[in-house]
């Protein structure tokens, strides 16, 4: 049986906090709440949450600082900001700190639920809950067991290889640069002088596993000048 996804709601307005808890419990989530910035930061850093709903204007520690501290510990933690601030600079600051999305108050609860679902689908959690990736007509990758098949051939993967496939699979409508893979999968800082050869080595290893002819890839293709793209169909 699949576990329930866990949300943390950090919101100082009691009516909103309780309302969001009840809505997401109704939708099948496990929900914890925090009423101020210090409690929210403590819970966010000590717990394991699939997504954090974070108000920006909080007593104690504001949402910007909490978002920054979460990102320092876990660069991949999904975060949605709840904000009454509509100024571009505030929204840009939140997204620059690493938030995945933002919702302005007052908001539609139905819209917020859809935003949460969308962020989870894009996140590592959404992909892990999916369990399997299907590539082309005959390749399957089991995310949980790090195994798979290409037709009758059994495959095994490293965790890093599966993470690369997950990111490419979630971004299959476009080419993904080597630099993006290094920041999103390896967690390297964007301002480093990045060594992209390590990406090419991993891509070559993946092609030997998922392609019937690695010298003529049909699933994991190179887009000249742009990076790599995973063709799902």
N, C-alpha and C positions, 0 to 999 in steps of 0.2 A: 504494500500500500504506500503511495507517495505521501511524503510529509507535507504539512501545510507550509506555505510560504510565510515568512515572518516579516512584519513591518514594524518600524519604530516611528511613531508620530510625536514630533517635538513641537508643541503649540501651547502658548500660555493662556489663550482664551478658552476657558473651560467648556463653553458650549460647542465651540468648533472641535476641540480635542475629543470630547465625548462623542460628538456626532460622527466624526471620522472613524473613531474606534468601532462604533456600532455598525457603520456602513461596511467597513472592510471585514469585520467579523461575519456579517451577513453574507458577504461574497466569498467566504471560505478561507480567509487569511487568519493567521495568529497575530495579534496586535499588542504591542506594548506602547505605553505613552510616557511622556515627560512634560512637566509643566513649566520648566525654565531651562535656561541655557546650560547651567552647570549639570543638572540632572541629565539633560539630553546628551551632553558631551560624554559624561561618564558611561551612560548606557550604550551609546554608539560605539565607544572604543572598547568596551568590555564584553559586549554581546555579539551574537552572530545574526545579522539581519540581512534579508534579501533586498530590502529597499528602505531608505530613510526618507520620510516626509518631514521637511525641515522649514519651520517658519523663520523668516529673517529677523524680525523685530522681537527679540526675546530679552527678558531680564537676566542679568548675570553675565552671560556671554552671548553675543549676537550670532545669528545664523552664518554670517560670513566666516567668523573665526571657527565655528564648529565644522563647517564644510572644509575649511583649510586643514584643520587637525585630522579629520577623517581621511582626507585624501593623502596626508603624509603617512598615515598608517596603512591604508588600503586604497591604492589608486583605482581599483575597479569597483568599489562599493557604489551601487546605484543610489543616486540622491535626486529628489525633486524638491525644489524650493517653493514654499508658499509665501507670497509677498503682497503686501498692500502697496509697495513701492512700484510705480510704473515708469519711473525715469529710466531712460536707456542705460545710463552709466551704472545704475544699481543692478539691472538685469545682466549687463555685460560683465560686471564684477563677479556676480554669482556664477555665471557660466565659465568665466576665466578660471575661477577657483576649482572648477571640475564638476559642477552640477550637471546632471544629464538633461534636466528640463526645469521649467518653472511654470507656476500657475498663479495668476494674479487674483487677489480678493476684490470683490466677492466672486466666487467661482461656482460653476455647476458641479455638483457632486458626481453626476453621471460622467461628465467630461474628465474629472479627476480620476475616476476609476479607469477610464479608457487610457489616460496618460500613464497611469501606473502599469497597466497591462502591457502597454507598448514598450516602456522602458525595460520591464522584466523580459520581454521577448528578445530585446536586443542585447541583454546582459548575459553574462556567463551562466547565471542561474536559469534564465529562460531556456538556454540551449541545453543545460544539463538536465532540466526537467523533461525536455523533449526526448532525451535519451539516445536517439540515433540520428545520424546524418546520412542522407541518401544522395549519392553523387553519380550522375549519369544513370544509365540503365542497369548497371550490375555491381555498383560499389556501395557498400554499407559500412558505416563507422559507428561502433557502439561507444558513446562518450564515457559511460561509467566504467566499463571494463577495459578500455583502451585496446579494444580488439575490433576486428571487422572481417569483411570478405570482399574479394573481387571475383565475382562468379563463384567457382568452386574453391578458389584459393583463399586460405585463412591468412589474415593479416594481424600484425601487432604493431602498436604505436607507443611512442613516448608521450608523456603528459604534454610536453611542449608542442609536439606535432599535432595533437588533438586541439590544443588551444589555437594554433595557427589555422587549422581547418575550420574551427568554430568562427573565428573572426572573419575569414574569407567567405564562409557560408552566409553569415549575417550581412555581408556587404557585397553580395554576389551581383548586384546591379551595376557595379563599377569596379574599376581597377583600384587596388590597394598598394600604396607605395611601400618600399622597404622601410622607410623612416616611420610610417604609421605602424607597421608590424612591430618594429622595435619599441615604440612607445606604448602601444596597446597590449602587446603580448609579453614582451620582455620587461616592460616597465621602465625603460630608460627615459631620462629627462629629455625634453624636447631640445634643450639648448646645448646638448653635448655634440661633439664632433663624432657622429655615429659611424661605426664600422658595419657596413651593410653586407659584407661577405658572409657573415654568419647566417643571414636570412637566405641567401642563395644556396648555401649548403643544406639547410633544412628543407628548402623547396625541392632540391634535387633528390633528397632522401624520400620525401613524400611521393614524388613522381615515380620512383622505383617501386613504390607500394601500390599506388592507386591507378597508375596508367598501364594499359596493356602494352604500350610501346613508349617508354619514357623519353626516347629520342624524338618522338612526334606527339607531344602531349595534346590531348583533346579535352581534358577536364581542368587541369591546373595550368593555365596558359600565361605566357608573358605578353604584356601589353607594352610595346616599345615606348620608352620614355615616361611610362606611368607606373609600372610595377607589375603586380600579379592579379589575376582574376580567376575565381573558381566558378566554372560553369556547372550549375546544379542539374540541368536537364540534358 
